[in-house]
């Protein structure tokens, strides 16, 4: 068999040490993949030159969504 290391007064075989590190690496990868992501805005920001223009765009989008729901 392969060697072993003495850690904190206990003899631990190499295969157990390697299995621990492989498991820790897999757990870290799974945690990184499953981490919740920040929610993104549903619509892009409106870049209007005036408040009247922004109000018109918002009203137009609201009407378009209402028409889309009807169909």
N, C-alpha and C positions, 0 to 999 in steps of 0.2 A: 504494500500500500504506500501511498504518498506520505509525506511528512505531516506534521501537526505543529501547532503553536500553543504556547502556554499563555493564556489570557486570564488575568485576575485569579491565578492559581489553579485554573482548570485547563486540561489538555483538550484542545478543540481541533478536530481533523480539518484538513484543507478543503475538503469538499463541502463541509458545512459552512465554512467562511465564504466560499465562492457562491453557494446557494443563497446565503444571506444578502450578499451584494447584488446578485442578479434580481432577487425579490425586491430589494430596496430601490433599484433602478427602475424596475417595472412599476412599482407603486408611485414613484415620483412622476413617471411618464403618464400614468393613468390620471393622477391628480392634476397634472397640467392640462390634459385633454378635457377633463370633465369640469374644469373650473368654469363657473358661470361667467358669461360675457356681459359687458355693459349694454343696456338696451340702446338701440339707435333710433333716431328720430324717424317717424313714419313718413314724413315728407321733407323734401329739401327746404332750406330756409328761403323765405321770400325776400328778394333784394329789390325793393321798390325805391324810386327816387323821392316819393312823397307819401304822406299818410293816406291821401285820397286814393292813390294808385294801389297801395297795399290793401285798403278796404275793398276796392273793386275786385282785386285778385282773389281775396278770401271769399267774397260773395259769389264770384264766378265758380270757384272750386266747390263751394257748398251746393250750388245749384246742379253742377255736373255730377256730384256724388248722389244727390237725390234722384236725378234722372237715371243714373246707372242702377240704383237700387230698384227702381220701378220696372226696369227691363229685365 
